[in-house]
Each structure stands twice: as structure tokens, then as C-alpha cells.
Amino acid sequence: MPIPDDDAIREIVESVLASRKYQTIAPDLIRAIAAAEISKGRSRKDALKATKNQLHQSAAAYQTGRMAYDVWLLDLHQSHKAPYAQEFRARLRAIMAHHASTAERLPILDDFYSTVLADLPPLRSVLDVACGLNPLTLPWMGLPADAVYYACDIYTDQIRFLNEFFPLAGIRGVAEVRNVLAHPPTQRVDLALVLKTIPCLEQVDRSAGARLLDALNARYLLVSFPVRSLGGRAKGMAANYEAHFARLSAGRDWSIKRFEFDGELAFLATTRSGTVDEG
Ligand SMILES: C[S@@+](CC[C@H](N)C(=O)[O-])C[C@H]1O[C@@H](n2cnc3c(N)ncnc32)[C@H](O)[C@@H]1O
């Protein structure tokens, strides 16, 4: 096994963090990708390029325009007063338009959770894995007032924003910076959301989807896939991801329901782990 070139890895991490586009990404993820690229025998220059490319494909490409978290928070503070429901939800929709995954979900948002979660007992704990701006869909989820919401992603500024958002949404929420490739979350929850995330993680590590599903400890798992590329082309994506999820779930003792929405293919798995108080 080649000895890792620590200087090269450090230089790549510094150089990536110096660029505005990647400056708030968790350094441990940048380091892991850089180390993997260096260990392939690439030059520093090529490893830097490849590292940035991976970060773009798996994360940065989804953010559209400037992520103006401070401005958004001010806005939410104002609209949160009254009339809470309409105005607040309208602001949340406008913010969610800045992340491609939630932007695509906006047209189906009124039906998405009400359809998928319709037959489930009250969900008192939810884990949103590689969440993006999806925690802003909380007012559409219909969770009980005492529910706890955990979320994680790799952007420090986004996580700070979400932690300030939760009290405004009236939910006990905790967001944390976490590279789920290296440290998948394992807390026991009623529902884990793995929305449109597996293809991104598998860009970096082909075994990441299976490893994530192995690690999660949830009674219900909602796993979804995009059915169009970021560029808008469908290219048989639904069929490919359906087959991929069939492979990922093979051999697991799950019962699975399939839901197809415009732009998103979702699978709700009932697992044998975790417990939900059905009362
Ligand atoms: C396609 S988006 C999905 C976002 C959200 N789940 C949704 O559906 O609205 C993929 C998300 O994964 C995050 N991500 C990429 N690599 C990650 C990693 N190693 N650990 C945690 N999150 C990651 C990105 O920052 C991005 O927010």
C-alpha cells in the first residue's frame, strides 16, 4: 500500500477551502477525497482537479445562486410572526428554490409527505440524511408537536442556518456537520429520510449507498431518487434507480411501498429495527 503523501493532501485541502465555492464544506470530507485521489497515483494538480470535481458533482452543483442564509433568517423571523402558515410557507418555498433537490420537490410538496407517510403512526423522531434544505419542508410533514428532528450535511453555514430555523418552525431540531461516507448516523429513529442522496454519495464511493442503509437504525426508511438529471433529461433514470434500489434492498427483511411523483421516485421501507409508539 503506498504511503500517503500528507503534504500533498494538506495542500489540496487548503487550496479547495480557499475557493469561495467550497469554503464551507467539512474539511474531513475534502481530506478523504483528496487522499483517495492521491493514492490513485495522480499528480497534485490532477488530484486537486479531481477533488473539486467530486465535490461539485456530489454537493455544490445542487446549490443555485448565492446561499444568503443571513438574509433568509431575517426574512423568516419577520414572516414567522403572522400570518404564520401562508406567509412563512411562501418564504420557505422561495428559499428551497435555491437547492436543486428541494426546488424540484416544490411542485409536489403539498402531496409528497401526505401521501407517503399517510399510513404511518405518529413519527416522534426523524433523521434527515444529507439534508440539503429539506428540513424547510417540516411544515408539510405533519409531525407531532413533541417530535425531534435530526439533520446532517457537509456545509457548515447551511447547518448553522438550519439550527436557527428549527425554533422558528416550532420543532426540536438538531443539525450537524457530518460526512456520512465516513460517519453514517446511527441514532435510533422512527423515520430516516434518504432523499435523492444515494447517487451523490456513490459518485465518491460506489459502496456508499449499501453501507449507509446498513448503518441506519430506523423503523421506517424513506429513500428517494431523482428521475431527471440536473440538466432536466430523464434518460431512463427511473428504471435504472428502481433496479438499483432493488439491488440495495435485496436480502433485507423490509416491506417496501413504491411512490412515483413528477421528478422523484420514492420507496418507503418498513424495517425491523427501531420502534414506534403506535399508541
Ligand atoms: C441531491 S442533494 C439531496 C438533498 C436533500 N436530501 C433533498 O433531497 O432535498 C445531496 C445532498 O448530499 C449532501 N452531501 C454530499 N456528500 C455528502 C457527504 N459525504 N455527507 C453528507 N452529506 C453529503 C450535499 O451537500 C447535498 O445537500
The ligand as a Gaussian input file, in Angstrom:
#p B3LYP/6-31G(d) Opt

LIG

0 1
 C      -29.027000      15.605000      -4.164000
 S      -28.807000      16.521000      -2.694000
 C      -30.197000      15.964000      -1.725000
 C      -30.560000      16.928000      -0.619000
 C      -31.799000      16.546000       0.210000
 N      -31.659000      15.217000       0.752000
 C      -33.043000      16.680000      -0.617000
 O      -33.497000      15.680000      -1.179000
 O      -33.603000      17.775000      -0.703000
 C      -27.453000      15.694000      -1.938000
 C      -27.006000      16.292000      -0.631000
 O      -25.972000      15.479000      -0.107000
 C      -25.039000      16.298000       0.538000
 N      -23.795000      15.507000       0.634000
 C      -22.928000      15.201000      -0.354000
 N      -21.923000      14.449000       0.128000
 C      -22.170000      14.251000       1.456000
 C      -21.496000      13.543000       2.488000
 N      -20.370000      12.868000       2.244000
 N      -22.022000      13.574000       3.734000
 C      -23.179000      14.247000       3.991000
 N      -23.862000      14.924000       3.041000
 C      -23.373000      14.923000       1.782000
 C      -24.965000      17.530000      -0.356000
 O      -24.419000      18.648000       0.292000
 C      -26.431000      17.693000      -0.741000
 O      -27.102000      18.544000       0.160000

